[in-house]
Amino acid sequence: MAKNVIVIGSGFSSLSASCYLAKNGYKVTVYEKNKTIGGRAGQLVRSGYTFDMGPSWYWMPDIFEKFFNYFGKSTTDYYQLDRLNPAYKVFFQDETVSISDTLDKICQEFERIEPGSAPHLRKFISKAEKNYDIAINKVVLKPGLSPFELVTPETIVRIDQFFKSISGEVRKKFDNPKLVAILEFPVLFLGAKPDKTPLFYNFMNFADFGLGTWHPRGGMYQIIIAMKSLAEELGVKIVTNSPIDNILVENKSVSGVITRTKTLKADIVISGADYHHSERLLKPRFRQYSEKYWNKKVFAPSSLLFYIGFEKKLDNVEHHNLFFDVDFKDHAEAIYDRPQWPKAPLFYANFPSVTDSSMAPEGGETGFFLIPIAPGLEDTPELRAKYFNIIISRFEQLTNQRVRKYIKFKESFCVDDFTEKYNSYKGNAYGLANTLAQTAFLRPKLKSAKVRNLYFTGQLTVPGPGVPPALISGKLVSDLIMNNR
């Protein structure tokens, strides 16, 4: 008789685990607290404007393809991908820099800014490509059970890269602060400062310059729709508007869950919800990690987000835009070292309708603005309004246009929303930072050490934050279950 699995949450990692288990004969039901699936990868549709509410960068296309290939499918069976050119645009105080769709073009741009930098960039990306192969095909496919998982012939010869920082290496080879900022930017996806991120993680630079930036037509939510379709095809049942109140334990083994209206029996429970919240669904004696443990951890940022419908096409912007016209170091310190609202925030703006007309009404533009901030900060309407005015004023100045009068509507999302909608610890947006002390076996475990048949998946466990790692996390936890580990 097939084992009955209950999965809490319907984000990327939960849907991934559900598909793998259903493919291998398990009876799987997913319970989602909100009215729509996707977790942090939700979608907002209003007045003809379509917004990805969370993840908006499609990197590492090979990871998505491998996921669907396992089930005899391809991404093209579900959605159409376009490679962006330029991949993104970076606004500095005195100029803009475009990152194109090939390394040759990017080298030309680097050489324009800092003569002699192109050979250093090629060498840096070559090393990053080798690290990418090792990371994606070996390191991140380990379940984080033992430090010896990291010991391979390939990692041994690169052991120094785990004790050097990306920032240190970049600054040895590149002098221009603009190039430094561009090369340090990708590790923000890992949720840590560049000077605290091991050099080995420069594989993110290969993901950026080598594999490119893509866009699924219709937005990132198309991936969630694709995974839902695949899951249901495999027999997974998905139930929305069903928050889980408790995880039941009998004889130190999971026995089911309690929703607002019923008790549901299960042989196995996987929580893809926030790890801290998931353990709060257990009685205290069954929790692995104390409040003190979580409070000491380095969390990736939260975010202040704005979803804006513009009644005109905007000028001088690309699909992805980074606004690095202020001091990167000061903003990073406001997130990690002295948590506070930044005085002069960097921000990101995403206009998917620049390349995908389906995401805005004719003549309009869909705008998504993001300011990374420390988790747990005070969140008030007044602060949201203050920071909107700060960034929209800079946006107008740097793009040389006036846009406020063309705003049809504006919605915001911040720390309190992350907490309320996703049960997110301190309202974090990206989980735990991938510092050396929070890598692989040092992250919260996929399998409970106190309750049999209770598992966890997602950005607070192995391998870490980001959409591709979430897909991998679902595979890792399903492998543990299938191998009875």
Helices and strands as residue ranges (DSSP letters): E 4-8, H 12-23, E 27-31, E 43-46, E 49-52, H 61-70, G 75-77, E 81-83, E 88-91, E 96-99, H 103-113, H 117-137, G 139-141, G 147-150, H 153-156, G 159-162, H 166-173, H 177-184, G 185-190, G 194-196, G 199-202, H 203-209, E 214-216, H 221-233, E 237-239, E 244-250, E 253-259, E 263-265, E 268-271, H 275-280, G 284-286, H 291-296, E 302-310, E 320-323, H 328-336, E 347-350, G 352-354, G 357-359, E 365-373, H 381-399, G 404-406, E 407-413, H 415-422, G 425-427, G 436-438, G 440-442, E 454-456, H 467-482
